């Protein structure tokens, strides 16, 4: 019998037991795998309509990007047509907050992805060093734009009267991690370890650059199945990293930490650690650890799929109910499960990666309990977003 308040149990294709996510009433006829519905709860910022912000998981539609726009990018280069720099290809996918097209850089034939973001859908703005006002996503991608192989690179951007175009690298033969999970149900711990290490390096680089991604999930991780290379994508929910608690939510709700649900606030670093715990659980168990708010707050983990004690220990540590009880990023990198030798490394012929630079200053270890966070929220002593 299923535990009260927990997801029901069913046998997977491999015969292992794992929790399944009961669909909402509006989706009872939806035959998709539960993981396919994760992106639908994604919110780019407080008050926005939910939508799938993971165009890489959608198939081509055939529509092409055919526009005439003057280049308005960094360095003051103007007067060149977008079409003079890039060959525009078919649409790769679209969601509630952008449409992505394929393309080719004419100077060297490199494949690119061109994301079109409607001006009216931009909820966070900031300025580049030259004073140009652009969507926050552009500013954040400029900040993390070099020094890390595991973060997608912004190559160029253009401003239209009604939208912005972001030109990014497009790794060939890569698919988002969700697609791999749907094919394999679960990943072996060796595969999960190799990919998780790269996610950790991407997060470490973002932290060093003062950037908080806020939407780390399988849909936002591009993976090359042949090489095992991974890249973190989509900074549309991101913001600047700060030491004060945040009072506005952005990201995917089922990845939100209990302190947000219980208190309406969260620290950027500890919330990221929580999302990493959810991600690792999804990779090795093939499903979500929690699917309802009361499950997230209660923090009772169920491991229906067999995982090693070391892996379970790391997941439980990352998903500690109280923010102060969660590990630092460097603690995760030093955890025995993360440091263990992986057969996947040999099969992918990777060896030791160069990694990304360590942050110049680590984020301070939290000393606040969840109760303190709630009291701070009630007193109005928190900063947003």
JOTA-V63329 format. One record per pair of residues at least 24 apart in sequence whose C-alpha atoms are under 10 Angstrom apart, sorted by the first residue. I is the first residue (numbers start at 1). J is the second residue. Records with the same first field share a line. If there is no record, write none. Layout:
# JOTA-V63329
I=J, J
This chain:
# JOTA-V63329
3=302
5=292, 294, 295, 298, 300
6=289, 290, 291, 292, 294, 295, 300, 301, 302
7=288, 289, 290, 291, 292, 295, 302
9=304
10=304
11=304, 305
12=185, 186, 286, 305
13=184, 185
14=184, 185, 186, 305
15=305
16=285, 304, 305, 306
17=285, 303, 304, 305, 306
18=285, 286, 287, 288, 289, 302, 303, 304, 305, 306
19=285, 286, 287, 288, 289, 290, 291, 302, 303, 304, 305
20=286, 287, 288, 289, 290, 291, 304
21=287, 288, 289, 290, 291, 292
22=291, 292
23=291
32=182
33=182, 185, 287
34=182, 286, 287, 288
35=178, 179, 181, 182, 185, 218, 219, 282, 286, 287, 288
36=178, 179, 181, 182, 219
38=178, 217, 218, 219, 252, 253, 254, 255, 288, 291
39=95, 178, 217, 218, 219, 220, 251, 252, 253, 254
40=95, 96, 252, 253
41=251, 252, 253, 254, 255
42=96, 215, 237, 250, 251, 252, 253, 254, 255
43=96, 97, 215, 236, 237, 249, 250, 251, 252, 253
44=96, 97, 121, 122, 123, 124, 214, 215, 235, 236, 237, 238, 249, 250, 251, 252
45=122, 123, 124, 236, 237, 238, 239, 248, 249, 250, 251, 385
46=123, 237, 247, 248, 249, 250, 251, 385
47=123, 248, 249, 250
48=96, 97, 121, 123, 250
49=96, 97, 121
50=95, 96, 97, 251, 252, 253
51=94, 95, 96, 97, 98, 252
52=93, 94, 95, 96, 97, 98, 219, 252
53=93, 94, 95, 96, 97, 98, 99, 215, 219, 220, 234, 236, 237, 251, 252
54=93, 94, 95, 96, 97, 98, 99, 100, 176, 178, 218, 219, 220, 221, 233, 234
55=91, 92, 93, 94, 95, 96, 98, 99, 100, 101, 115, 176, 219, 220, 234
56=92, 93, 94, 100, 174, 175, 176, 177, 178, 179, 219, 220, 221, 222, 233
57=92, 93, 94, 175, 176, 177, 178, 179, 219, 220, 222
58=91, 92, 93, 94, 95, 100, 176, 179
59=91, 92, 93, 94
60=90, 91, 92, 93, 94, 100, 101, 102
61=90, 91, 92, 93, 94, 101
62=89, 90, 91, 92, 93, 101
63=89, 90, 91, 92, 93, 101
64=88, 89, 90, 91, 92, 101, 102, 103
65=89, 90, 91, 99, 100, 101, 102, 103, 114, 116
66=90
67=160
68=160
69=158, 159, 160, 161, 165
70=158, 159, 160
71=156, 157, 158, 159, 160, 165
72=132, 156, 157, 158, 159, 160, 164
73=132, 156, 157, 158, 159
74=128, 129, 130, 132, 142, 156, 157, 158
75=130
76=130
78=158
81=158
82=157, 158, 165
86=110, 111, 112, 114, 167
87=111, 112
88=112, 113, 114
89=113, 114
91=115
96=121
97=121, 122, 236
98=122, 163, 164, 165, 236
99=165
100=165, 166, 167
101=167
102=167, 168, 170
103=167, 168, 169, 170
104=169, 170
105=155, 167, 169
110=169, 170, 171, 172
111=168, 169, 170, 171, 172
112=154, 155, 166, 167, 168, 169, 170, 171, 172
113=154, 155, 165, 166, 167, 168, 169, 170, 171
114=154, 155, 156, 157, 164, 165, 166, 167, 168, 169, 170
115=157, 164, 165, 166, 167, 168, 234
116=157, 158, 159, 160, 163, 164, 165, 166, 167
117=159, 160, 162, 163, 164, 165, 166, 236
118=160, 161, 162, 163, 164, 165
119=159, 160, 161, 162, 163, 164
120=162, 163
121=163
122=163, 164, 236
123=236, 237
124=236, 237, 238, 239, 385
126=239
134=159, 164
135=164, 236
136=235, 236, 237, 238, 239, 240
137=166, 213, 234, 235, 236, 237, 238, 239
138=164, 165, 166, 235, 236
139=211, 235, 238, 239, 240
140=206, 209, 210, 211, 212, 213, 235, 236, 238, 239, 240
141=166, 168, 206, 211, 233, 234, 235, 236, 238
142=209
143=206, 208, 209, 210, 211, 240
144=202, 205, 206, 207, 208, 209, 210, 211
145=206, 209
146=205, 209, 356
147=205, 355, 356, 357
148=201, 202, 204, 205, 206, 231, 354, 355, 356, 357
149=198, 201, 202, 205, 229, 230, 231, 232, 353, 354, 355, 356
150=198, 199, 200, 201, 202, 203, 205, 221, 222, 229, 230, 231, 232, 233, 355, 356
151=198, 199, 201, 202, 203, 205, 206, 221, 222, 230, 231, 232, 233, 234
152=202, 221, 222, 230, 231, 232, 233, 234, 235
153=231, 232, 233
168=233
170=222
171=222, 223, 224, 229, 230, 231
172=223, 224
173=222, 223, 224, 225, 226, 227
174=221, 222, 223, 224, 225, 226, 227, 228, 229, 230, 231
175=219, 220, 221, 222, 223, 224, 225, 230
176=217, 218, 219, 220, 221, 222, 223, 224, 225, 230, 231, 232, 233
177=217, 218, 219, 220, 221, 222, 223, 224, 225, 230, 283
178=217, 218, 219, 220, 221, 222, 223, 282, 283, 286
179=218, 219, 222, 223
180=218, 222, 223, 224, 225, 283
181=218, 282, 283, 284, 285, 286, 287
182=286
184=283, 286
185=282, 283, 284, 285, 286, 287
186=281, 282, 283, 284, 285, 286, 287, 305
187=280, 282, 283, 284, 285, 286
188=283, 284, 285, 307, 344
189=280, 283, 284, 285, 307, 308, 311, 337, 342, 343, 344
190=284, 337, 338, 340, 341, 342, 343, 344, 345
191=228, 283, 284, 342, 343, 344, 345, 348
192=279, 280, 281, 282, 283, 284, 338, 342, 344
193=280, 283, 284, 311, 337, 338, 339, 340, 341, 342, 344, 345
194=228, 229, 230, 338, 341, 342, 343, 344, 345, 348, 350
195=221, 223, 228, 229, 230, 231, 280, 283, 344
196=230, 276, 279, 280, 283, 333, 338
197=230, 332, 333, 338, 339, 353, 355
198=228, 229, 230, 231, 232, 353, 355, 356
199=230, 231, 232, 276, 279
200=273, 276, 329, 330, 332, 333, 338, 355, 356
201=232, 329, 333, 354, 355, 356, 357, 358
202=230, 231, 232, 355, 356, 357
203=232, 269, 272, 273, 276, 329, 356
204=329, 330, 333, 355, 356, 357, 358, 359, 362
205=355, 356, 357, 358, 359
206=240, 241, 356, 359
207=240, 241, 268, 269, 329, 358, 359, 360, 361, 362, 363
208=241, 356, 357, 358, 359, 360, 361, 362, 363
209=240, 241, 359, 360
210=239, 240, 241, 242, 359, 363
211=235, 238, 239, 240, 241, 242, 268
212=237, 238, 239, 240, 241, 242, 268, 269, 271, 272
213=237, 238, 239, 240, 241, 250, 251, 268, 272
214=238, 239, 249, 250, 251, 252, 255, 256, 268, 269, 271, 272, 275
215=250, 251, 252, 253, 255, 256, 272, 275
216=251, 252, 255, 272, 275, 276, 278, 279
217=251, 252, 255, 275, 276, 278, 279, 280, 282
218=279, 280, 282, 283
225=348
226=347, 348
227=345, 347, 348, 349, 350
228=344, 345, 347, 348, 349, 350
229=348, 350
239=268, 385
240=268, 385
241=267, 268, 269, 363
242=267, 268, 269, 363, 383, 384, 385
243=267, 268, 269, 363, 364, 366, 383
244=268, 381, 382, 383, 384, 385
245=269, 373, 376, 377, 381, 382, 383, 384, 385
246=377, 382, 383, 384, 385
247=377, 380, 382, 383, 384, 385
248=383, 384, 385
249=384, 385
250=385
253=291, 292, 293
254=278, 288, 289, 290, 291, 292, 293, 296
255=279, 288, 289, 290, 291, 296
256=293, 296
257=293, 296, 297, 299, 319, 320, 321, 322, 323
258=293, 294, 295, 296, 297, 298, 299, 319, 320, 321, 322, 323, 370
259=296, 297, 321, 322, 323, 369, 370, 371, 373, 374
260=297, 370, 373, 374
261=293, 294, 296, 297
262=293, 294, 296, 297, 370, 371, 373, 374
263=370, 371, 372, 373, 374, 375, 376, 377, 378
264=373, 374, 377, 378
265=370, 373, 374, 376, 377, 382, 383, 384, 385
266=323, 370, 373, 374, 377, 382
267=323, 366, 368, 373
268=363
269=323, 326, 327, 328, 329, 363, 364, 365, 366
270=318, 319, 320, 322, 323, 324, 325, 326, 327, 328, 329, 363, 365, 366
271=318, 319, 323, 326
272=318, 328, 329
273=315, 317, 318, 319, 320, 323, 326, 327, 328, 329, 332
274=315, 316, 317, 318, 319, 320, 321, 323, 326, 327
275=318, 319
276=315, 318, 319, 329, 332
277=312, 314, 315, 316, 317, 318, 319, 320, 326
278=315, 316, 318, 319
279=315
280=311, 312, 314, 315, 318
281=305, 307, 311, 312, 314, 315, 316, 319
284=308, 311, 312
289=315, 319
296=321
297=321, 322
308=337
309=337
310=335, 336, 337, 338, 340
311=335, 336, 337, 338
312=337
313=337
314=338
321=369, 370
322=366, 368, 369, 370, 371
323=365, 366, 367, 368, 369, 370, 373
324=365, 366, 367, 368, 369, 370
325=365, 366, 367, 368, 369
326=365, 366
327=365, 366
328=362, 363, 364, 365, 366
329=362, 363
330=358, 362
